[in-house]
Amino acid sequence: MLRSVVHNSRHRCGIVASTLPAAPRTTLRALAVLLGCAALAGLGGWLIDQPAIIGGVEDLLPMEHRPPAGSHLRLSLRGPAAADSWPQIVDQLGPQLPGHFPLSPPPAEARGWLDAHILYRIAPSEHAALAARLEPAAMRAAVAGIRARLASPLFGVSDEQPRRDPLGLRALGAADPGYLGAGAASAPIPTASGDLLSADGRTLLLYLRTGLPPAHLHAWASAQLSARFGVDTGIELNVFPITANVAPTERSSLRLVDLLAATFAALVLVLTLGLRRTRIALALVVVVAAAAPLVVLLAGARWLDAPVLLALLGVVLALAVPLAVHRGVGVLGPCLRLALALTPLLLLPYPVWQRWAWVWALALLGLALVVRGLGPPLLRLCAARPPAPRRARPPHRWPPLVAFAVLLALLAAGTWSSRHVAEVPYDLGAADAALAAEFFPPSRVAELRAIGADEPAALGAAVDDAARLAALGPEVAVRVDAPGSLLLGGAEAEARKAALAGLDLPGRIDLLRVALTEQGLRPDAFGEFIRALDPNRLPTPAAALAGPLAGWLATRLERDGTGVAALSRVLLAEDLPADLTLPADLRGPAVFAHAEARARDARLGLLLAAAAWLSAFLTWLSARRLAVALTAALVGLAAQAGALALLVAAGGVGLPLLLPALLLVGACAAELAARACTAPVPTDSSIPGADAPVLRDSSIPGAAAPVPGDSSIPGAAAPVPAAIRDRPALVVACQVAPALVLLATPEPAWRSFGLVLGFGGLLGLALATRVAPGLCALLRRLTREEPRP
Amino acid sequence: MSARRSLALATCLIAPVLMDSVACPIGQAHAAAPASAPNPTGASPAPGRNLSRRLELWAKPLDGPGLSARYQLSRSSSLLYEPLQVAGSLTLTAPDHLELRDDAPGGATTRISGATLTIVANDPALPPSPPTAIQDGPGARWLRERLFALLLAQGPAALLADTLVSVPRGPGMQLELSPARNHPARREVTRLRIKLDPDTGEVLELQLTEAGGDLVTVTLSGHQRPG
């Protein structure tokens, strides 16, 4: 019974039993298709569930220049409820929190250490002045001066500290480092724990070097305030994560899925109008949209990824028409050339763009394969009609000399603009804005790491780092927070000890005691200073690790498998001199910004030169004509220059954020220029039905020789005229559609990206259709290149 | 006498004593007010009765642009075997010049001029000390503002800014000022106690307690306010 049913059904379907695939193979294939569909559906669901786009400018920073994971915690006294506990909170809260990293040495311990080694803070060049101050008459006069000034009621609030330095030796030594030194009235004050208190005493800043999320840190600090200090109200608590590594800040309320939807809608509209076939447009967009989640998975969905992703979809859909409708005839060359469009980004040090150089190529080729594989069956399934014929008009081609002049003008405008583009502010978003006024902008902090086999060796190396940072001067290094600034290397300490041996310090101490007693002052009250005159107390790393600074030094030492690193931090000034050379191993966003400002012209030049060379080379590989290759490169370069000029005129954001757009503009313009140079002059007879022109270069899209039956649309089996395939305006429209979406967003960087992409695309089209043929003719004459038959 | 009357009488007797010994919250409220809820009129909250009486008395001598007086200074310090005693003359010229010149050649002359504090030994042979920029030192800044406000009777707002004020125990018309709890000047100055003349409201004595433990007492006499 069952066998007869199977037999009958096979006969009804007209399928010969021997040609049927085996049942298990059919099941596996169906399962694979089902799994693929389920995976795509899952990816789509994941994409829809994605929160708002995250990330920021910090994605441009190389890993070594990104700040380490951490957060700044700001506590502001807001009401009387917490006023009683505020002094204790200021001094004691920091060490109770995870990853507490003092922003300054604890002042009491650090000043005690400096005073105890006051002789070693005096450079050998000042030892003559030191000897003069230790003369008996000078010491008596100094002590008598203290006795006289003690009669002032304001002596206690003056800068004098007679217990620690009755002879004024500090003036001969190095200035107190970092926040220990005298600063402006608005400078923050270090607390007992090494945190910073604002000048008005109402705001406390803590730095927690931990990867814990902000909400966790907020809860931890609130719990400490409540449990340890009994404070529940009256203090405002803010956590500012360092966005590079901890928790990216939400930069836009837009979601990627919204952007994708808008882009696909715009592309449907563009394709429908361009092809005059709604089914083809819908089918192609559906194919690309189905594969889009895979691309998002590969490329990421951060702030800088979004505009490039949209541009990618536009380029893919521009290629989708010949890929799906005409079975990819003559599209391989353009696909490969556009896939390599972002390759020059590998030459620049921006990690996100280096990643996109690969991702762009892989995604574009992958999507092209998907469109090539799924497009034709889907078009057949929906019974799409062939695209409507294009009403081609012969473009007005400018004479060679006019074309050359236009090109030169654009290149000159671009050269001028390249010196006026804005710089990228490598800030840390909300943290910089909130902390800069009272404390410092965290993005201006840079770090040096001194490596040693153990702690004393690392601190010994950090002494050299501190000297290098101090040599930058206060105009560059506003604050230096370096353990090495409190220490001396072993050799230097011994050399200074030898130089001090000739001063007869024990005898001077006895004289000082006598002078103090003569003036009615108690020598024991000056014991701290008298002990500091012992030259055997060397400020070496080993002594510091065994002294009161050990706790603070532990926060400046990081251990890994190979050794110990000692951290030295410096706050760099806002405007660094352009010719300043910072230490080579200094790391931080400000250091990278300074290097970028110095190398901006060189980097832009390198990028554009590499892109132009690549365009010329790839065009020459396909066309084998030098004039065409040079024309493509020059037109691409001119389109980039024009887009750059518009960007400057419109006051756009920093150029490093827009490099992919600039490269895409150049690549698309070069592609269209090559097509225009190799295509025959269109005439009104190029409308379908008329004689189809025979194109010479089959590797240019739309320039392929007619292949009978190469269309995937039923009923379109006849040779496809070039007038149908050769739609440069449609290619550019697919580039402009995502640009318009970006222009409609509230993000300035995305708007600038859209501006460059859209305007550059239109300019490239104009240059390719009007300037390129004349320029190519001129170059042919110059290179004496014979037109091929 | 009924129990109610006894309770009322006892309350009337005890209340002034209690109010005299309790620190007035006005200063604390004033110290915390600026950031959270600044008073648009600049007026302080209503002070307690005792404090009001003292502030009213203190504000009396506002009849001249300056002050000259004699002073006796005593400093008790752990640096010294014995307390230091000096005498001298004080000259205050509005708005921002104050000089305290010791009579003895072994003493010193203290000058506040604008934002600069200098303390120079009277003996020119002794080495000078560097001038102090008052704006850079929270303690010097706080003390300077209190001294000028006190001696020029500039009004309660100038006197009580960033300050906790209380009425200490003991006889006489006294006020006690100390930096607000969150003020960095607390690291240098603990308190400033002021004794006022009960008749004229002139400042008779200033007692400064430094965070380092030194106690400085300046007794003023022979007040003259140039018309």
Interface residues (C-beta under 8 A of the other chain):
Chain A: S76 L77 R78 G79 P80 A83 D84 W86 P87 V90 A138 A141 A142 A144 G145 I146 R147 A148 R149 L150 A151 S152 P153 L154 F155 G156 V157 S158 D159 E160 P162 R163 G168 A182 G183 A184 A185 I189 L197 A199 G201 R202 G520 L521 R522 A525 F526
Chain B: Q28 A29 A31 A32 A35 S36 L73 R75 S77 S78 L79 L80 Y81 E82 L84 V86 L100 D102 G106 G107 A108 T110 I112 L117 I119 V120 A121 N122 D123 A125 L126 P127 P128 S129 P130 T132 Q135 D136 G137 P138 G139 A140 R141 L143 A180 R181 N182 H183 P184 R186 E188 V189 L206 L208 E210 G212 D214 V216 V218
